[in-house]
């Protein structure tokens, strides 16, 4: 299933799923209030709700709570995640980004998957405008995959981590590279360089729908990024060095993960301007349209504006 959050014509915002590619279902309305109005509440008790969907509701939806997809506005599928951790899991991205800064690969990167916390209160959705921060001249996109946690767990082993994943979506980890460069020199970060926006969407695809793409370390998913309809980045999730299982094992070591937390993969190889170099494409400016597309996960488009 493809879960969404959307705004109806009356201004109300509801959670639901896409039906037959042309409709969305308001899960709360269609279930006579059994299912919640928002995605976070659904995730917090999704085992029960998914059973209800399969046994009571999914195939009985007709007109109640059913809306044309073209007549609603999709929002971030999970607008209010409990947290957002972003990892650094693609070797090509790490190597190239460091080379472009005159740095060698660090051997410690191969020892543990590392992550940082970003601003989970600055989540943006499809077609939302992204405000370039004041005084930022080096604005960048980052082409990533995110997983959404659906089950509480602590000290989760990598081989069991799939049980804790609800689904996947596209993630754009917007970066103010000039801010990031300044703060990283001090030995902390990235923080302010990532603080202003992260886009996810257009929907969360449940993990069962991903099985046909499964390979040893993840999924065989083509990942592309375009700026103003020009293809700049192309990679594949199967090239990831650390699996989501390994990321979840690291994140949950001595820490409880909860339903509604987001974990990002980090940037795929060639998936940002920092890697490509400004001789390939300048930094992003207001008016630029950035489109990320990943097999099975759809397209995520945002336009840059001035603050």
N, C-alpha and C positions, 0 to 999 in steps of 0.2 A: 504494500500500500504506500501511497504518497500522501503524507500528512502536511497540512498547510495551516497557516493563520491568515485570515482575510477580513477585509472591511466591506460590509454590505452598504447598499445605497442609503440606508437609514443612519449610517454612521457607526453602527455597532460592530465590534470586532469579535470574531468567533474563530474557534479551531475546528478543523474537520479534515476531510480528505478529498482527493480528486477522484471523480467517478467518470469512467469512460472517456477520459481526456478532455471532455467539453463541459463538465459540471463540477461543482464543489458541493459537499454536503456539510451543513452545519450540524455537527455531531450532537450538540445539546438539544437543538430543536427536533432533529430527527428521532432522538431517543426519548422524547418527552421528559427531558431533564435528567435522565440516568447518567449520561455522559456529561463531563464538565464543559464549561464555556471556553477554557483556555488550555493550551498545550502543556504547560508545566503541570497543571493539576492532573491531566491525563497521564503524563509520564510517571507521576508519583504513585499511581495505582494502575499502571498500564497492564499488568498481568490479568487482573480482573476485567478491566475494560476491553481488552483484546478478546478474551473469551466471550464476553457479552456480544461483541461485534460479530464474531464468527457464528455464534449460536442463535442470536436473537435478532440482530439488526442488519448486518451487512447486505444480505440479499433480499431484504424486505423494503429497502428505501425506494420510494417511488417519487412522490411530489413533495412530501413534507421535508422541509429543510434542504431542498435541492435548488441550487442556483446556477445560472449560466456562468462559466468561468470568465467569459469576456465582460460580464457585468459586475464583477467584484474586483477589489484591489488586493492583490497578494501582499502580505507583510512578511517580515522575517518569520519563518515557521516556528521558531522558539524565540520570541522577542525578549524574554527575561530569563536567560539561563542562570543557574545558581553560581556557576563559575565558568571561566574560560582559560584553559591551559593550552599553550601552543608549543609544539615540539619542533625539532630541528632534525627531521628524520631522513631527508634525501641527501645522499652523499654528494651528488653532482652539484647541487645548490651550494652546499657548504664549501666545497673545494673552489668552485668558480668565484663565489662571492669573496672568499679570502684572497684568492689570486689577484683579483681586481683591486684589492687594497694592498697588494705587495706582501701578503702573509702566506706562510706555509700552512698546510693542513696540520691540525693538532692531534697527536696520537690518542689523547684522552677522549676524543669524540667517539672513538670506536669501542670504548669501554662501557659507557652508559648513555642511554637516551636522555637528553636534557630538554628542559622546557622553561618557559616563563609564564607568569600570570599576566593576562591583559584585562582590559576594562570590559567586564561583562554587562555593564550598564550603557554601553555605547554600541549596541547591536543594531545594524541596519538591514533592510530587506531588499527584495528585487525592485528595481526602478527608483529606489530612494536616492535622493541627491546626497553626495558626499561633500561636505564643506572642507575645503583646503584650509588648514590652520593658518592663522596670521603669521607672517614672517617665514612660512615654509616655502622654500624654493625647489626642494627635491622630493616631490610627492611621488610615491610608487605604489603599484598594486602587487599582490602576491597570490599566486594561483595554488590553492590548497584544497585538501579534502578534510572534512571534520566528521567525527563520530559523536553521537549523542548517547550519553549513559542512560540506561533504562532500569538499572537494578542496583540497589545498595550493596557495597562490598568493600572489604578491607584486606590488604595483603593478598591481592588476587594474582594468581599465577598466569603467565602469558597463555598457556595452553587452555586455560579455562575462561579467558577474558571475553570470548565471543558471547558467553551467556549474559554478560553485563552490558552489551551494546544493543541499543534500541534500533538505531539506523544511522544513515550517513547523509551528508549534504555538501554542497560546494561552500567553500569559505574563501573570502578575500580579506587578507590581513593587511589593510592599508598601512603604509609606512611613511612617516616624515623622515627621510633619510638624513637630512641635515641635523635635525633634532637628535636623531638616534646616534649619529657620529659623535656629537658633543658629549652626550651622557655616557656612552660606552667607554670613552677615554678615562672616565672617573672610576670605572670598574663595576658599575651597576647598570642594569637595563637589559634589553630595551624596555622603556616604560613610557616616557612622555612622547617618544616617537611613534608609539602605537595607541596612544590614549584616546584618540578622537573618534575612531570608527572601526568597526569590523562588520563586513557584510556576510550574511549567510542566506541560503535558499537555492531555488525558489520553493523547495519542499524538502522534507525529510523522507528518504526512501528506507523502508524497513529492510533489515538485513536479509530476510528471506528472499527478497527480490534480487539480491545481488549474487546469489549462488552461481548463476550461470557464468559469471565473470571471475570466479574465484581461482586464484593461482597460489603458489606456495606461500608467498609472503604478503598476500593481500588480494588485490583484484586487478584484472587486466582492463583498465579504464583509460582511454585516451583523454588527455587534459589539454585544453587550448585556451589561450587568451588573445583577445583582439582589442586594439585601441583604435577607435574611429573606423571600425570594420576592417582594419589591416591586421592580419595574423602576425603576432610577435612571438608567442610562446607555444611550444608543443612538447608534451612529455607524456609519461604513462605512470599510473600509480604502482604498477608492478615493479618499477625500479626502486621502490622505497627500500631503504636499508634496515630500518627498524619497523617492525610490524606494529599495528595498533595494539596487538596483544602485549608486546614488549613495552609499549608506551604506557598502557594501563597498569601493567605490573609495576613499573617505576613510579607512576603517579600515586598508586594505592599503597605503596610500601609504608606501613606505619600510619596511614591516613585513610579515612573512610571516604569513598566516592558515593555520591548520591544521584538519584534520577534527576535529569535536567541539567547535568554538567556537560560542557562541551570540551572536546579534546581535538586540537588541530594537528595536522600532519607536518606542518612546515611546508616550505615552498618546494614544488617539484623543480627538477633541473630545467633551467632557462626560464623559470616562471616569474621573473620580475625584471625591471629595468636595471637594477643594481647588477645583476648578472650579465644582461645583454650588453650593457654599456651605453652611454649617451650618444655614441657615434651611430648606434643602431636606432635608438629612439630617445628623444629628449624626455626629461621628467614631465609628469602630468601637469596640465594647467586647466583652469576653469573652461568648461565647454567640452572637454574630452569625455568620450563615452567608452567605458571599459566593459567588455563582455567576457565572462568566463564560461566555458562549456566543458562538461565532463560526461562521458558515456554513462547513461542511465540516470544521472543526477540532474540533467537539464541545463538551463542557461541562467546565469546570474548577471544582470546588467545594471550598471550605475553610472551616473553622470556627475562630473566634478563641478562644483560651484565655488565662488568666493565667499568668505565669511562676511 
